[in-house]
């Protein structure tokens, strides 16, 4: 089946000056693939409910319309490896299994494209792990005078280590056609924010004390990651590529203390330090107690060689030119360890920015690179916040954003508000191996 057309990138380039709890790894035998390139994608599914168990019940029906649209998008693009943001996590991995077994492995035709249904796709290697969203803190993080430990409310979500109405909301998963090196997976769910040098801890502007928006007791336990940060190595024809996955908190929904903006900045900065020189990431400690970033000395157990290949993936909730909090993402995009190439683009994003107008008309960034379609006016407008960022030693042969134009037979898969699939668009890159 043909892959989507490759849209030309425009003038904005990634050389702009301007992140372990119990986890599940599923592996089944897979025939060797000698493909000349590797397609890696990231996709925020926006597949969450209002209560725990809701999404699992929907997926087990085998007829959930949103899941059908999401699955068809993945089937049309056909990535070899994909990070899924905003899919519920449960201890048994039942949600991920239901999405794969009931939707991805079934030919989907939600688009009603005259070309017929999409071809089913199988991912024999899967990874999912616990996240901080909906993980209750035991503190009044929302500062409303109460500690709400009953799942299902905004107050509960505000008191969780990462906003979530229930444990596992807005979680992540990785699907792969290639083996996952389970022994070398690193997670950073529990790394403390205060342990990052020069951390941008939020400050209460009404008091003279610094960095006191959260209590000292809360900061003793406060994790940097609103979900988690993962380093998941995959092995492709003998070559290891590290998938560096995360989903930083949006830099909004706060006040003058800018608590979410500061956390977003530092969640993104984590990757700058992790891929940087060994001394830059020396402070980092994973959930098993191993220290250092990607370039740590080879003598340390289960550690890659300096200069290891990687791809940073995820909805990073940061646009380098528009919206809130551009500084964090701009610093990451300028990191010398990243390949400098024109960002993935689509014609559909250009069309929708023009049709929707409002805030979009005042944006500085090229709309061709937008990957998300939030509210326009009032609101941030369409933004470039979903990324697939390869290391400098890799070669990109093609890239794109799945955002068809309105006259495309596949446009019904993305649609307009209210979206049938997600307000985010799948982003992919092809790497020469």
N, C-alpha and C positions, 0 to 999 in steps of 0.2 A: 504494500500500500504506500502511495506517495506520501512523503512528509510535506508539511506546509511550506509555502513559498518563503524564501529568505528575503526579508525586506532590507533595503540598504540603510545603513546607519548614517546619521547626519553629523553635525559638526561638534557635538559635545563628546568629549573623550574622558576615559577613566583616569587620565593623567592630570586631573584638575588640581590646581594649587590651593586652591581655596584654604558563645560564651558556651557520689553515685548511690542514687537509690536503686532498688531492685529494677532490673531491666529484662527485656525479652529479646532474644535473637532467634529468628527462625531460619533454618537452612535446609534445603532439599537439593538433591543432585541436579545439576544443570549441564546441558551439553556445552562444550567449549565453543566460544564464538570468536572468530578471527576477524571481526569487523575492523576496517581500517581506521574507524573513528569511534569515539565514545560520546554519546549524547547525554548530558547531565542537565537536569531541570530542577526548578523550585516552584512550588505552587501553594499559595495560601488558600485552602479549600473553603474557609469560613463555614466549616461543618461542625457546628456546636448547637447545644440545646439550652433550655432554661433550667433543667434539672439533670442530675446524673442518671444515666440509663436511657434517657430519651433517644439519643443518637443510635445506640445499639439496637433499640426496638425498631427504629426507622430502617436501619440497614438490614435487619433480619427479615423485614417484609419483602425484600428483593425488588420492590417497586417504588422506592423513594425517588421522586422526580429530581431533587437536587443532586443526589448521588448519581443518578443516571447521566445528568448533564456533565458533572465533574468527571465521571469515568470516561465519557466519550471524548472529552477534551484530551485526557491523557492518552487514550487510544489513538486519536488522530495525530498527536505529536510523537508518540512512541519513544519516550526517553528510555535509555538503558538504566539510568539511575535517577531517582527523583526524591527530593525532600518534600514532605507534606507538612505544612504548618496548619494549625487550627483543625486538628482532628482529635477527638477525645482519646485520652489514655485510660486504660483500665488494667488492673494487675495481670489479667489473663491474656491480654492482647486480643480480646474478642471483637472489639470495634474494628481494629485494623484487619483482622481475618475476614470479618463480614464484608468490609469494603472490597477487599481483594477477591474473595470467593464469589460474592453475589453480584458484583458490578464490573470489576476490571476483567475478569475471566469470562464475561458474557458480552457478546457483541452488542453495542449500544447504538441507538438510532434516535436519540432525543432531538437531534437537529432536523430530522426528516429530510436530510440531504438527498437529492435525486441520485447521488452516487451510491446510495445504499448504506447499510449499517457499517460502523467502524469494526475493525478486526479486534477480537479479544487479545488481551495482553497478560502475560504471566510474569510475576516477580518471585522467584523461588527464595530469594534472600531478603529478609526483613528485619528491621531494628526499631524498637520502641522502648522508651524508658520513662520513668516518673518525671514530672515537672513541678515547678513551684506554683503555678496558677491553681487557685483553689485550695492550696495547702495552708491551712489556718495557722496563724502565727502565735496566737495566744496573747497578742498585744492589741491595743487600740490604735492601729496604724492609720485608720481613717479619721482619727481625732474627733469623733462625735460624742465622746464621753462614755461610750459603752463598748464592750467586747462581744461581738455577735458571733457565736460559734455554731449557729444553725445554718446549714447550707441552703442556698436557693435565693438569697437576697443580695442587693447591692451592698448592704452593710457588711455582710459576711465576706463578700469579695474584696471590699476595701481593707479588711483586716487580715487578708491572706498575704503570703509572701509575694505572690503575683496575683493581680486581680483575676478572680474567677468565682463564679457562683457555686461551683462544686469542684471537688478534687478531680484533676485531669482535664478540665475544660481548657481549650486553646492549646492543646499539646502538640507533639511533633512525632513524625515517623519517617523512616527511610526505607524505600523499596529499591531493590537492585537485581539485575540479571546476572551480576557477577558476585563471587564470594566476598563475604565480610570477614575481615581478620579479627575475630572475636577477642582474642587474647590482648589485642593492642587498642581496644576501644578505651577512650578516656572521656569521662563526664565531669562537669564542674557545677552541678546543681547546687552544691552546698558551699561553694567558695564565698567567703564573707566579703561584702562590699568594702568594709573598712580596711581590709588587708591589701587593697590596691593602692600603691603609692600615689599620693596626690589625688585621691578619690574625690569626686565632686559631691560629697555628702550634703544633702539639703539643709538649709539654715532657716530657722524661724526668724523672719524679719522683725518680729515684735520684741525680741529679746537681745541682749548684748552678747550672749554666749554664741560661739560658732558651732555650726553643724549640729544644731539641736532640734531640728524638726521632729526627729524620732528620738525616743528616750534612749539613754545610754544602755539600758538593759536590752532594748530591741536591737540596737546597733551591734551588740555583741553577737547576735545570731543572724542578722539581716543578710540574706544572700545577694550577691550582685545580680545574678540572673533572675529575670522575672519568670522565665520558663526553665531553660537549662542551656548550657553550652556543651556541644558534643564534638569530639574528634573521632570519627568512625572511618577506619581505613578499609578500602575495598581493593581487591587484587584483580587486575585486568590483564590477562595473558602474561602473568608474571610480574607485572608492574604495580606498585602500590600507589594509590592516590588517597589522600586524606580528605574526607568530607567534613568540613568545619561548619556545623549547623547551629543556628540559633534563631530566636525571634524576640528581639528586644521590645520592651514596653513602648507604646506610643508616647511621644514627647508632649502629650497634651493631657487634658482631664485633671488639671491641678491648679495651683494658684501662684501667687508671687514667689513662693519658695521654689517653684519649678522642680518639684521632686521627681516627676516622671521624665522631664527633659534631661535632668542631670543623670538619672539612671540610664536612660537611653544612650546618652553620650558615653558613659563608662562601659555599658554592655558592648557597644561597638568598639570602644578603645581596647577592650580585652583582646580582640582579634589582632589589633595593631601590635600589641605586646607579644601575643602568642606566636605570631609568625616572624617577629623581629629577631635581632641578635639574641644569643643565649642570655646575656646579662639583662636584657630588657624584660624578658619573661621569667626571670629567676624567682620572682615572688609568687608565681602561680602554683597552686597546689590542687591536684584533682581529688575526686571523691574517694580514691584509694590511698591518698597520701603521697603520691608521686609528685615531685616538684619539677617546675620548669615548663617551658613552652616547646614548640615544635623543633627548635634548634638546640635543645639541651644536649649535653654530651652523650655520645653513643654508648658509653660505658654503663649508663643507667638502664635498668631493665625495661624491656618493652618500649624502647624509645627509637624513633626513626633517625636516620642520618640527617645531619644538617643539610638544608637545601631540599628537603623532601617535597614532593609534588602535592599540591592541595587545591581544593576549590572551596571558597567560602560561599555558603548558600543560605538563603532565607529571606523572609520579610524582615528587613532591618529597620523599618519604620523611620527612615531618614532619606530625605531628598537633598542632594548637595546644593541646590539653588532655590528651592521653593518649600513652603510649609514651615513647620517648627523644627528646630534642632539640626541645622545643616552642618554644624562644625564637626560633629562626631563622624558622620559618614564621609565628609570631605577629607578628613585626616586618614581614614582607612583607604579611600580611593587613591590617595597620594603615596601610600606605602610602597617603597621600592621593591618589595617582595612580590607585588602583584604584576601581572601582565597588563600592559597598557594597550587597550583596544577600544574601539568605538562600541558603546553599549548596545545590547540587543534593542531592536526597534520594531514598530509595526505601523502600518497605514491606518489601522482602525483607531489607534490612539490619537492620531492627528485629526481624523474625522470627528471623533467624539469631543475633543477639546474645542473644536470650532463650533460644533452644533450646540454644545452645552454653554459655552461662553462663561459669563460671570467671572469668578476668580481666575479661571483658566486664561482669560484674555490679558491678565496682569502678570502672568508667570514669566520668569526669566528663562527657564529651561525649555529645551526643545521638546514639544509634546510627543514626538515620535518615540521617545524613550520612556514615556509613562507606563506604569504597570499596575496602577490602582485607580479606581474610580469612586472616590468618596463624594460627599455632598459638595456642591459647587459654590453656592452663594446664599447664605453665609456658609463658609466652610473652606477647607484648604484647596479645593479643586483637585484635578487629577494629578497624581504624583508618581515619581520614579523612586520606588522604595523596595522593590524585590530584586535580588541580586544573585548572579552566578559569577563569581570572581576567581578566575584561575591564577595559579602561581606563575611567575615569570618564565619558568622553564617549559611551560606548556604552549601549544600552538592552537589557536582558535581558527577553525576553517569555516564556520558558519554560526549564526546565532539568530534568535528571534524572540518575539513576544507574541503569544497566541491572542491576538485581538483582531479578528476579521472586520472588514468594512461591512456596512449595512447591506450591501448588495451581494455579499458572499453567502453561499448556501449554509455555511457553518456559523453565521452570525447568531442564530437563535441560541447557540450554546453559551454565549456571553450576554447578549441582550442589553437592555437598559434597566434603570431602576423600576421596580425591584428586580434584582438580578436572579435568573433561574439557577445560576451556579454559584458565583462568588463575585465580590467587588474587586478581587485581585485577578490578575492574568498570569498564566503560566509563562515562565521565562526559561529559555533553554540555550545551551551552547554546545557546539560540536567540537571535540578535541581530537587532534591528530595524535596517535600513539605509535 
